[in-house]
Amino acid sequence: MVLKSLAALLLTAGPAIAQAQFSLLSELTCYENDAFIAQLAQYQAQPLFTGTGYINIITPEAEQQLFTGYYTVWTNQDTGFFVSTVTSEDGITCVLNSGTDFEPFSQ
């Protein structure tokens, strides 16, 4: 159940990241957090890591705003499924990306 979409300018560069060379305009699918967690249960994914981060969004009024969110990467390490999300303070979770063939990095 999609509750809203968020047009986002993915400039996730924080203070420790160099200036972006280009911008990527993307529309994100967003859910009430509880609804997202219920859907995620079918994939048996667990949080791999979390953190607070920033994203510049463009509002429906075409204004740019800095959005602070709680980022989580979820994975099912048995099936290789993964999904990256950002959750706002008001409990809306947006999917940044998802995929298959997740493998932990090793050297």
Backbone torsions as a table, in degrees:
resi	resn	phi	psi	omega
1	MET	NA	111.3	-179.8
2	VAL	-87.8	122.8	-179.7
3	LEU	-93.0	-35.9	177.0
4	LYS	-163.5	159.1	174.8
5	SER	-114.7	150.8	-176.5
6	LEU	-125.4	116.5	175.1
7	ALA	-76.0	122.3	-173.8
8	ALA	-127.5	138.2	172.2
9	LEU	-96.1	105.9	-169.8
10	LEU	-79.2	76.5	173.3
11	LEU	-109.4	73.4	-173.0
12	THR	-81.1	11.7	-179.0
13	ALA	-65.2	120.9	174.6
14	GLY	-95.8	-170.3	-177.0
15	PRO	-59.8	-28.9	-176.0
16	ALA	-89.8	-1.9	-176.1
17	ILE	-106.5	143.3	178.8
18	ALA	-65.0	161.7	178.9
19	GLN	-59.1	136.5	-179.5
20	ALA	-66.4	143.9	178.1
21	GLN	-88.0	-21.6	178.7
22	PHE	-156.7	169.5	178.8
23	SER	-117.7	150.5	178.1
24	LEU	-120.8	116.7	178.3
25	LEU	-87.0	127.6	-175.3
26	SER	-141.8	147.7	173.7
27	GLU	-106.0	125.7	-175.8
28	LEU	-102.4	141.6	174.9
29	THR	-88.8	128.8	-174.0
30	CYS	-125.1	150.8	-176.4
31	TYR	-137.4	157.9	163.1
32	GLU	-60.4	139.2	-174.5
33	ASN	-55.7	-44.4	-178.9
34	ASP	-62.2	-38.2	178.2
35	ALA	-66.8	-39.2	178.2
36	PHE	-64.1	-46.5	-180.0
37	ILE	-60.2	-38.6	178.0
38	ALA	-64.0	-41.3	177.9
39	GLN	-68.6	-37.4	-178.0
40	LEU	-65.6	-26.5	-178.0
41	ALA	-57.6	-32.5	-179.5
42	GLN	-64.9	-21.8	179.7
43	TYR	-95.4	-5.4	-179.6
44	GLN	52.6	39.1	-179.9
45	ALA	-88.2	144.4	178.5
46	GLN	-121.7	155.1	177.0
47	PRO	-62.9	133.1	176.0
48	LEU	-96.1	-45.1	172.7
49	PHE	-156.9	160.1	-178.5
50	THR	-137.4	164.0	175.7
51	GLY	-179.3	163.9	177.0
52	THR	-94.3	136.7	-179.1
53	GLY	-149.1	-175.4	-173.2
54	TYR	-130.9	150.6	174.6
55	ILE	-146.5	137.9	175.3
56	ASN	-87.4	124.5	179.7
57	ILE	-113.1	155.8	172.3
58	ILE	-110.5	120.0	-177.7
59	THR	-73.3	166.9	175.6
60	PRO	-57.8	-21.6	177.6
61	GLU	-87.9	9.1	178.1
62	ALA	67.5	29.6	175.3
63	GLU	-102.2	141.0	179.4
64	GLN	-89.8	132.8	179.2
65	GLN	-136.7	146.3	174.7
66	LEU	-85.7	123.5	-178.1
67	PHE	-108.2	123.1	175.6
68	THR	-97.7	130.6	-178.3
69	GLY	-142.4	167.7	178.5
70	TYR	-100.7	110.6	-175.3
71	TYR	-92.4	140.8	177.4
72	THR	-139.2	137.2	168.3
73	VAL	-108.7	121.2	-179.4
74	TRP	-104.6	146.5	176.3
75	THR	-152.5	151.5	166.3
76	ASN	-110.4	102.2	-174.2
77	GLN	-70.3	-15.0	176.5
78	ASP	-79.1	-38.5	-177.5
79	THR	-97.9	-18.0	-177.9
80	GLY	88.2	0.8	177.7
81	PHE	-69.0	142.1	172.9
82	PHE	-147.3	156.5	175.5
83	VAL	-150.6	138.4	176.6
84	SER	-107.7	134.1	-177.9
85	THR	-133.0	161.3	169.7
86	VAL	-131.1	133.1	-178.3
87	THR	-118.4	131.2	179.7
88	SER	-83.6	167.1	178.3
89	GLU	-62.4	-25.5	-179.5
90	ASP	-89.6	11.8	172.0
91	GLY	85.4	21.1	175.3
92	ILE	-100.2	127.9	179.5
93	THR	-109.8	127.8	179.1
94	CYS	-113.5	138.7	178.7
95	VAL	-86.4	120.8	177.6
96	LEU	-83.8	-43.3	176.2
97	ASN	-166.1	164.0	175.8
98	SER	-151.7	162.2	-179.3
99	GLY	-176.3	-165.2	-178.4
100	THR	-130.3	177.5	177.4
101	ASP	66.5	31.4	174.9
102	PHE	-61.8	134.1	173.0
103	GLU	-139.7	133.4	176.0
104	PRO	-62.7	144.5	178.0
105	PHE	-76.3	136.3	174.4
106	SER	-144.3	150.5	179.6
107	GLN	-107.2	NA	NA
